[in-house]
């Protein structure tokens, strides 16, 4: 009995749970949570445990076998040499294009469609196109030799450059779509206000657009890097899988399919994931120093 003569009843369990964010709507999350557990968490935990069960060498035998093999350790640097430049180029190339296409003009939709078409082709079709266009008997070499610009065909496929071109072609539409969404979230009135105050186009771009876009650049780079770091088909189809494009994914595949050493394959996959996390952690650390306020729009 309170001072006013009313009885304060204890909130029901349903209301107490609702106050903590647990209500009927959370049931809609159960299928998604189950999906994540089955397709992501369980395979990861299974592979992690398997990496500590080598045939020989103790608990860390698979990791020791990988890091003591200079040929396999070299795949880390080879993969980074492909993934980092490809991701960086795709992000940087997307900035001016998405900036121009944020405006309204005739042909904008057609240009956007043409820029994202490669995302629907797939790695195999892109590789086939590169072989036909950049191969020693491809269109480019034949044209350059026809106009006597070169004396012999250039080696642009079945090496580092072939894989890099493939990663750029398949990764650019992804980076462009992401950056376009971030760019469209920047309120144009911010630029208009700066123009009224006498700021030129270059100053408006560097002082307004880039600071507001920088967090989006970091996110786009991370996702594009992860996409490029898992390079496997390109390294085989348009690269040199036994030499200059022997990437870490190929090392894991060979350990699994040729050596039948599932523990070593799992250990290489875990190392691959750790390297990605290190790069993402560095980018996130840089991103935390950037502007994180409102962009004045939907971004």
Long-range contacts (C-beta under 8 A, 24 or more apart in sequence): 47-266, 47-269, 47-270, 48-266, 48-270, 50-262, 50-263, 50-266, 51-263, 51-266, 51-267, 51-269, 51-270, 52-263, 53-263, 54-261, 54-263, 54-264, 54-267, 55-261, 55-263, 61-263, 62-261, 62-263, 62-264, 62-266, 62-267, 63-267, 63-271, 65-264, 65-267, 66-251, 66-264, 66-267, 66-268, 66-271, 71-246, 72-251, 72-268, 74-246, 75-246, 75-247, 75-248, 75-250, 75-251, 76-248, 76-271, 76-275, 78-244, 78-245, 78-246, 78-247, 78-248, 79-229, 79-231, 79-247, 79-248, 79-249, 79-272, 79-275, 80-229, 80-275, 81-160, 82-160, 82-163, 82-164, 82-167, 82-228, 82-231, 82-235, 82-245, 82-247, 83-167, 83-225, 83-228, 83-229, 83-231, 84-225, 84-279, 85-164, 86-164, 86-167, 86-168, 86-171, 86-224, 86-228, 87-171, 87-175, 87-221, 87-224, 87-225, 87-227, 87-228, 88-221, 89-168, 90-168, 90-171, 90-172, 90-174, 90-175, 90-176, 90-224, 91-175, 91-179, 91-217, 91-220, 91-221, 91-224, 93-172, 93-175, 94-172, 94-175, 94-176, 94-178, 94-179, 94-180, 94-220, 95-179, 95-213, 95-217, 97-176, 98-176, 98-179, 98-180, 98-183, 99-183, 99-205, 99-209, 101-180, 102-180, 102-183, 102-184, 102-186, 112-180, 115-172, 115-173, 115-176, 116-173, 116-176, 116-177, 117-173, 118-169, 118-170, 118-172, 118-173, 119-170, 119-173, 119-174, 119-177, 121-170, 123-166, 123-170, 123-233, 123-234, 123-237, 124-233, 124-237, 126-166, 126-169, 126-170, 126-234, 127-166, 127-233, 127-234, 127-237, 127-238, 128-237, 130-157, 130-162, 130-165, 130-166, 130-169, 130-238, 131-157, 131-237, 131-238, 134-162, 134-165, 157-238, 158-238, 158-239, 158-240, 159-239, 159-240, 159-244, 159-245, 160-239, 160-240, 160-244, 160-245, 162-234, 162-238, 162-239, 162-245, 163-231, 163-234, 163-235, 163-238, 163-239, 163-245, 165-238, 166-234, 166-237, 166-238, 167-228, 167-231, 167-234, 170-234, 171-224, 171-227, 171-228, 174-223, 174-224, 174-227, 175-220, 175-224, 178-216, 178-219, 178-220, 178-223, 178-224, 179-213, 179-216, 179-217, 179-220, 181-299, 182-213, 182-216, 182-217, 182-219, 182-220, 182-299, 183-209, 183-213, 183-216, 183-299, 184-297, 184-298, 184-299, 185-295, 185-297, 185-298, 185-299, 186-212, 186-213, 186-295, 186-296, 186-297, 186-299, 187-295, 187-296, 187-297, 189-296, 190-296, 211-290, 211-291, 212-291, 212-295, 212-296, 212-299, 214-287, 214-290, 214-291, 215-287, 215-290, 215-291, 215-292, 216-299, 218-283, 218-284, 218-286, 218-287, 218-290, 219-287, 221-283, 222-279, 222-280, 222-283, 222-284, 225-276, 225-279, 225-280, 225-283, 226-276, 226-280, 229-272, 229-275, 229-276, 229-279, 230-272, 248-272, 248-275
